[in-house]
Amino acid sequence: MRFPLQYQIMLPLAVVALVSLLAVAMIDAYLATQETRSTIDRQLQGVVHVLATSNFPLTDNVLHQMKELSGADFVLENSRGEQLSSTLPGGDVSLSVQSVSDTSEKATLGPQRTIAGKQYFHSSAKLSTRNGEDGPKVLHTLFPCDQYNAAWRHAFLPPLAVGVLAVGAVVAMTQWIAGRISKSLARLSAGVNRLAKGDFVSIELPGRNDEVRDLTLAVNQTSHRLAEYEQQVRQTEQVRTAALLGAGLAHEIRNAATGCRLAIDLHAEKCAKISNEDSLTVAKSQLQLMENRLQRFLRLGKQSDDEVREEVDLNKMVAELMPLVIPAARHSGVQLDWNAPDKPIKVLANTDTLSMVIVNLMLNAVEAALKHSVKSAAQPFVRLDVGLSTDNQAEVLVSDSGGGPAETVTENLFQPFVSTKAEGVGLGLAVASQVANAHGGEIDWCRKDGQTVFRLCLPIIEVS
């Protein structure tokens, strides 16, 4: 059975408030009763004292005046029980006397009795004998019960009313606070349910800075982390899926490339006159590069800790790679420049993977420069610079005159399957980033002076 939080908060407080009110009401009723009775007793004692010590005769007029002052009725009898004067209407009334106080100070509200259909508190006091009187007289005091009850209610009901209003205010305030907390938790619960269904949208923060706001912030942080984890899982799954789907095809293409390279080698052996031509050399290098790329594709997403790394001179590597890119640049009409440094720059790297990254960056630059030249009359160009960065790292800069990547892919440019090319797969820069990270370096890009610059940084080997 569901027990809402607002009732869990409100009901205990309401029960405590009601029990407290009941206890206070009972105590207040008792105290009001005692105070009312004590007040009336003092009034009656004063009136009886005045009548007992007066020297004037206690006639009906005198007793009526005392009734107006005290609210009580009086009956005066002689020692034989004969009524001498009275404030009661209807003539003589027989009043039996069970106990008579001998002094006015002992006059108090006595037991209740009914006279002429009306309830009274009856008490009697013996008056001292005056000169010329025949024995002592007895003064009967009859205080109406309805006046006593009215005085009691006047003393008891106002505090009770205040207590009831206070309990009502406590219950209302508790209900409002509990409802406010419940609404905040309901919004939080709805957000958590969306989070459980895979909707990682942040929950709106409450306006009050309290524990519910802290809990909402914690849920939003969890949502952001889950969104990042989901993105990473999707990317990993995409890479694995691509590897599974392309493994067979890549294997077959690699075998075909190997066979083609062997055929060129055999042709070169048979035709010794043309064995040293650059075209055959470039063709064999491209086929070798194709084999390396396909091999790298087959290992995409896997750890590369088993790769053989050796000391590599970036200047020498770039010099060997330039003939692989020059034919594509000439065919596209793109000017290709390379500024070789004066001294060698050595890094610890895997030759195959690092060569693949540099060639990929240069070919991308050629394509970008050619694409932009269609919209511009300027000569397209690509420039490659090798040197040291300000933080003493090996730096390979590939600059081109292209317009740069589209804004829609700039944030995820190095993620798998991100490409704006119609025929592109979106794995080139992802593999390049993976290779750079595996070598302890990084790859990034920027726009500078109207050019697109890709920068590959690698740790250098310190020369002792």
C-alpha positions in Angstrom: 0.0 0.0 0.0 1.4 3.4 -1.0 1.8 5.9 1.8 2.6 9.3 0.3 5.5 11.3 1.9 3.3 14.3 2.6 1.1 12.1 4.8 4.2 10.6 6.5 5.2 14.1 7.5 1.8 15.5 8.3 0.1 12.7 10.2 2.7 12.3 13.0 2.8 16.1 13.5 -1.0 16.3 13.5 -1.3 13.5 16.1 1.3 15.1 18.3 -0.5 18.5 18.0 -3.9 16.9 18.8 -2.7 15.0 21.8 -1.0 18.1 23.1 -4.1 20.1 22.6 -6.2 17.4 24.4 -3.7 17.4 27.3 -3.6 21.2 27.5 -7.4 21.4 27.3 -7.9 18.9 30.2 -5.4 20.8 32.3 -6.9 24.1 31.4 -10.4 22.8 32.1 -9.4 21.6 35.6 -7.6 24.9 36.3 -10.6 26.9 35.0 -12.9 25.0 37.2 -10.8 25.5 40.2 -10.3 29.2 39.5 -14.0 29.8 38.8 -15.1 28.0 42.0 -12.5 29.9 44.0 -13.6 33.2 42.6 -17.2 32.6 43.3 -16.4 31.3 46.8 -14.5 34.5 47.6 -17.4 36.6 46.3 -19.9 34.7 48.4 -17.7 34.9 51.5 -17.5 38.6 51.1 -21.3 39.0 50.7 -22.1 36.8 53.7 -19.5 38.6 55.8 -21.1 41.9 55.0 -24.6 40.6 55.9 -23.4 38.9 59.0 -21.6 42.0 60.4 -24.2 44.6 59.4 -26.4 46.3 62.0 -29.4 46.9 59.7 -32.2 44.4 59.5 -31.8 41.9 56.6 -35.1 42.6 54.8 -36.1 41.5 51.3 -34.8 44.8 49.9 -31.4 44.3 51.4 -31.1 40.8 50.2 -32.2 41.8 46.7 -29.4 44.5 46.6 -26.9 41.8 47.6 -28.3 39.6 44.8 -27.6 42.3 42.3 -24.0 42.5 43.5 -23.2 38.8 43.7 -25.7 37.1 41.4 -26.8 34.7 44.1 -30.2 34.3 45.8 -30.5 34.5 49.6 -33.0 33.1 52.1 -32.9 34.1 55.8 -34.5 31.8 58.4 -34.7 31.9 62.2 -33.6 29.1 64.5 -36.9 27.4 64.1 -36.7 27.2 60.3 -39.2 29.9 59.6 -38.4 32.1 56.6 -37.9 35.7 57.5 -36.8 37.2 54.1 -35.9 35.8 50.6 -35.0 36.8 47.1 -36.6 33.7 45.6 -39.9 34.2 43.8 -42.9 32.1 44.7 -43.0 32.5 48.5 -41.7 30.3 51.1 -39.3 27.5 50.2 -38.4 24.7 52.6 -34.6 24.4 52.8 -33.3 21.5 54.8 -30.0 22.1 56.5 -27.4 19.4 56.6 -24.4 21.4 57.4 -24.1 25.0 58.4 -20.9 26.9 58.6 -20.4 28.8 61.8 -18.6 31.7 60.2 -18.9 33.7 57.0 -15.3 32.8 56.0 -16.3 29.2 55.7 -19.1 29.9 53.3 -18.5 28.0 50.0 -20.4 26.5 47.1 -22.3 23.6 48.5 -24.0 20.7 46.9 -26.5 21.2 44.0 -30.2 21.2 44.5 -33.2 22.0 42.5 -35.6 24.7 43.5 -38.6 25.6 41.4 -37.0 23.7 38.4 -33.7 25.6 38.6 -30.3 24.2 39.7 -28.5 26.0 42.5 -25.3 25.5 44.6 -26.7 25.6 48.2 -24.6 26.7 51.2 -25.7 27.9 54.7 -24.0 30.1 57.3 -25.0 30.8 60.9 -25.3 34.5 61.7 -24.4 35.8 65.2 -27.3 36.7 67.5 -28.0 40.4 67.7 -29.6 42.4 70.6 -33.3 41.8 70.8 -33.3 38.8 68.5 -34.7 35.4 69.4 -31.8 33.0 68.8 -29.3 32.8 65.9 -30.4 33.1 62.3 -29.3 31.0 59.3 -28.5 32.6 55.9 -29.0 30.3 52.9 -27.0 31.2 49.8 -28.2 29.8 46.5 -25.8 30.3 43.5 -27.3 29.5 40.1 -25.6 26.6 38.3 -26.0 28.3 34.9 -24.1 31.4 36.1 -21.3 29.1 37.4 -21.2 27.2 34.1 -21.1 30.5 32.1 -18.2 31.7 34.2 -16.4 28.4 33.7 -16.9 28.5 30.0 -15.7 32.1 29.9 -12.5 31.0 31.5 -12.0 27.8 29.6 -13.2 28.3 26.0 -11.0 31.1 24.8 -7.7 29.2 25.4 -9.3 26.1 23.9 -10.3 28.1 20.8 -6.7 29.5 20.5 -5.4 25.9 20.8 -7.7 24.6 18.1 -6.7 27.4 15.8 -3.0 26.7 16.5 -3.4 23.0 15.7 -5.2 23.9 12.5 -2.4 26.3 11.5 0.2 23.6 12.3 -1.7 21.0 10.2 -2.2 23.5 7.3 1.5 24.5 7.4 2.7 20.9 7.6 0.4 20.0 4.7 1.8 22.9 2.6 5.4 22.1 3.4 4.9 18.4 2.8 3.1 19.1 -0.5 5.9 21.3 -1.7 8.5 18.7 -0.9 6.3 16.0 -2.5 6.0 18.1 -5.7 9.8 18.6 -5.9 10.4 14.9 -5.3 7.7 14.0 -7.9 9.6 16.1 -10.5 12.8 14.4 -9.5 11.2 11.0 -9.7 9.9 11.8 -13.2 13.4 12.8 -14.3 14.9 9.7 -12.8 12.3 7.6 -14.7 13.3 9.3 -17.9 16.9 8.7 -17.1 16.2 5.0 -16.6 14.5 4.9 -20.0 17.7 6.3 -21.7 16.6 10.0 -21.9 19.6 11.8 -20.4 18.0 15.3 -20.3 18.9 17.4 -17.3 16.2 17.9 -14.6 15.2 21.5 -14.0 16.8 22.7 -10.7 14.4 23.8 -7.9 14.5 27.5 -7.0 15.2 26.8 -3.3 18.8 25.9 -2.3 18.1 22.8 -0.2 18.7 19.1 0.0 16.3 18.4 -2.9 18.3 20.8 -5.1 21.5 18.9 -4.1 19.9 15.6 -5.0 18.8 17.0 -8.3 22.3 18.2 -9.1 23.7 14.7 -8.2 21.1 13.1 -10.6 22.0 15.6 -13.3 25.7 14.8 -12.9 24.9 11.1 -13.1 22.8 11.8 -16.3 25.8 13.6 -17.9 28.2 10.8 -17.1 25.7 8.2 -18.4 25.4 10.2 -21.6 29.1 10.2 -22.0 29.4 6.5 -21.3 26.6 5.8 -23.8 28.5 7.8 -26.4 31.7 5.9 -25.7 29.9 2.6 -25.8 28.2 3.5 -29.1 31.6 4.6 -30.6 33.2 1.3 -29.4 30.3 -0.7 -30.8 30.6 1.2 -34.1 34.3 0.5 -34.4 33.8 -3.2 -33.5 31.0 -3.5 -36.0 33.1 -1.9 -38.7 35.9 -4.2 -37.9 33.7 -7.3 -38.0 32.0 -6.3 -41.3 35.2 -5.2 -42.9 37.5 -7.9 -41.7 36.7 -10.3 -44.5 36.8 -7.6 -47.2 40.0 -6.1 -45.9 41.6 -9.5 -45.8 40.8 -10.2 -49.4 41.9 -6.7 -50.6 45.2 -7.0 -48.7 45.8 -10.4 -50.4 45.0 -8.8 -53.8 47.4 -5.9 -53.1 50.1 -8.3 -52.0 49.7 -10.3 -55.2 49.8 -7.1 -57.3 53.0 -6.0 -55.6 54.6 -9.4 -56.2 53.6 -9.2 -59.9 55.3 -5.8 -60.2 58.4 -7.2 -58.6 58.4 -10.1 -61.1 57.8 -7.7 -64.0 60.7 -5.5 -62.8 63.0 -8.6 -62.7 62.1 -9.5 -66.3 62.4 -6.0 -67.6 65.7 -4.8 -66.1 65.8 -1.7 -68.2 62.9 -0.1 -66.5 63.4 -1.6 -63.1 64.6 1.7 -61.7 61.9 3.9 -63.0 60.1 6.0 -60.3 56.7 5.0 -61.4 57.3 1.4 -60.5 58.8 2.4 -57.2 55.9 4.6 -56.3 53.5 1.8 -57.4 55.2 -0.7 -55.1 55.3 1.8 -52.2 51.6 2.6 -52.6 50.7 -1.1 -52.6 52.9 -1.6 -49.5 51.1 1.3 -47.9 47.7 -0.2 -48.9 48.7 -3.4 -47.2 49.7 -1.6 -44.0 46.5 0.4 -44.0 44.4 -2.7 -44.4 46.4 -4.4 -41.6 45.8 -1.3 -39.4 42.1 -1.4 -40.2 41.9 -5.0 -39.1 43.4 -4.0 -35.8 41.2 -0.9 -35.3 39.9 -0.6 -31.8 42.4 -3.1 -30.4 45.3 -2.3 -28.1 48.6 -1.7 -29.9 51.0 -2.3 -27.1 52.5 -5.2 -29.1 53.6 -2.8 -31.9 57.3 -2.7 -32.6 58.7 0.8 -32.0 62.1 2.1 -33.0 64.0 5.3 -33.3 62.7 7.2 -36.3 64.0 10.4 -37.9 61.0 12.4 -38.9 62.9 14.2 -41.6 64.0 11.0 -43.2 60.5 9.5 -42.9 58.8 12.5 -44.5 61.4 12.5 -47.3 60.5 8.8 -48.0 56.8 9.6 -47.9 56.8 12.6 -50.2 57.0 10.6 -53.5 53.8 8.8 -52.4 51.9 12.1 -52.2 53.5 14.1 -55.1 51.7 12.2 -57.9 48.3 12.9 -56.3 49.2 16.6 -55.8 50.4 16.9 -59.4 47.3 15.2 -60.7 45.1 17.7 -58.8 47.2 20.7 -59.7 48.0 21.4 -56.0 51.4 22.9 -55.1 53.2 20.8 -52.5 55.9 22.3 -50.4 58.1 20.8 -47.7 60.4 22.7 -45.4 63.0 20.3 -44.2 64.8 21.3 -40.9 68.6 21.4 -40.7 69.0 18.8 -38.0 67.3 15.4 -37.5 64.3 15.1 -35.2 64.0 11.7 -33.7 61.1 10.0 -32.0 60.3 6.5 -30.8 57.5 5.2 -33.1 56.1 2.4 -35.1 57.2 3.2 -38.7 54.1 1.8 -40.4 51.5 3.4 -38.3 53.2 6.8 -38.1 53.8 6.8 -41.9 50.1 6.0 -42.4 49.1 9.0 -40.3 51.4 11.5 -42.1 50.3 10.3 -45.6 46.7 10.5 -44.6 47.0 14.1 -43.3 48.8 15.1 -46.5 46.3 13.5 -48.8 43.4 15.0 -46.9 45.1 18.4 -47.3 45.4 17.9 -51.0 41.8 17.0 -51.4 40.7 20.0 -49.2 42.9 22.5 -51.2 41.6 21.1 -54.5 37.9 21.4 -53.4 38.3 24.9 -52.2 40.2 26.0 -55.4 36.9 25.4 -57.4 35.4 28.4 -55.6 38.6 30.5 -55.6 40.9 31.5 -58.4 44.0 31.3 -56.1 46.6 28.5 -56.6 45.8 25.7 -54.2 48.8 24.6 -52.1 49.8 22.2 -49.3 52.8 22.9 -47.0 54.4 20.4 -44.6 56.7 21.6 -41.8 58.7 19.5 -39.4 60.2 21.0 -36.3 60.0 21.4 -32.5 57.1 23.0 -30.6 57.4 25.5 -27.8 57.2 22.7 -25.2 60.1 20.8 -26.9 58.0 18.2 -28.7 58.4 16.9 -32.3 55.9 18.7 -34.4 54.5 17.9 -37.9 52.4 20.7 -39.4 50.3 20.1 -42.5 48.8 23.3 -43.8 46.5 23.7 -46.8 44.6 26.5 -48.6 41.2 24.7 -48.1 38.2 26.1 -46.3 38.6 23.8 -43.3 36.2 21.1 -41.9 32.4 21.8 -41.8 31.1 23.3 -38.6 28.8 20.3 -38.2 31.8 18.0 -37.5 34.3 20.2 -35.9 33.6 19.1 -32.3 33.7 15.3 -33.2 36.3 15.5 -36.0 38.5 12.8 -34.5 35.6 10.4 -33.6 35.0 7.3 -35.7 32.6 7.6 -38.7 32.6 11.4 -38.7 33.1 12.7 -42.3 31.6 15.2 -44.7 33.0 13.4 -47.8 30.4 11.7 -50.0 32.7 8.7 -50.3 34.3 9.1 -46.9 34.0 6.5 -44.1 35.3 8.7 -41.3 38.0 6.4 -40.0 41.2 8.2 -41.2 41.4 10.9 -38.5 40.0 8.6 -35.9 42.9 6.1 -36.6 45.3 9.1 -36.7 44.2 10.2 -33.2 44.5 6.7 -31.9 48.0 6.3 -33.2 49.1 9.7 -31.8 47.7 8.8 -28.4 49.3 5.4 -28.5 52.7 7.2 -29.1 52.1 9.5 -26.1 51.3 12.5 -28.4 48.3 14.2 -29.7 46.7 15.6 -32.9 44.6 18.7 -33.3 43.8 21.4 -35.8 43.1 25.1 -36.2 42.4 27.9 -38.7 45.3 30.3 -39.0 45.8 33.1 -41.5 43.1 31.7 -43.8 44.7 28.3 -43.8 43.7 24.9 -42.2 46.6 23.6 -40.0 46.7 20.0 -38.7 49.3 19.5 -36.0 50.8 16.2 -34.9 52.9 16.3 -31.7 55.1 13.4 -30.5 57.7 13.2 -27.7 61.2 13.5 -28.9 64.1 11.3 -28.0 66.6 13.3 -25.9 70.1 13.1 -27.2 72.7 12.7 -24.5 
